[in-house]
């Protein structure tokens, strides 16, 4: 049989593996070998030929239980139709999630930016406070504000940027693993996917937030008096 990509992702299956299904309300199991994976988003399905289906499930030749059509079927009586599944039905879950939770994530995004700014501010503030005497001393020696920035801020900048890039990969892996655990007991499957533009957006937001903090901290560095070093001379 062929399986849909969602089935393969949820149960970590690949071509050549075997999949076993149990029939509801009966003690019957069917084991199939996977010949391939079909990319059908939003579908938890197995695919087999009609003749093989009838053979496995003891159905008469020519039996089938549904139509798949790209347009509305009008030559069947309503009494013969058990249910109709349309594109609108298949996208209903995603639209519902977007309406109920979509706006909420703007708040999450704003909260994350504020937390990042606070974290970077406290980190850089601690660096400046611990090196206040040293900064005062290099001012006495004639170093300019830009040179002081290179000494105390640039190293932090490099660490922040590298940590941000590394966190993208680590966070993506953690979330993808958490997704599998959360949806393991669900009948369906929602694949974990992050668009490439999201990483670019996050990186730009990180840089802008960091530059905002640096502007504040550079003003603090400029305000450190030269006599700060003389006060602490032993």
Secondary structure, 3 states (H helix, E strand, C coil): CEEEHHHHHHHCCCCCCEEEEECCCCCCEEEEECCEEECCCCCCCEECCHHHHHHHCCCCCCCCCCCCCCCCCCCCCHHHCCCCCCHHHHCHHHHHHHHHHCCHHHHHHHHHHHHHHHHHHHHHHHHHHHCHHHHHHHHHCCCCHHHHHHHHCHHHHHHHHHHHHHHHHHHHHHHHHHHHHHCCCCCCCCCCCCCHHHHHHHHHHHHHHHHHHHHHHHHHHHHCCCHHHHHCCC
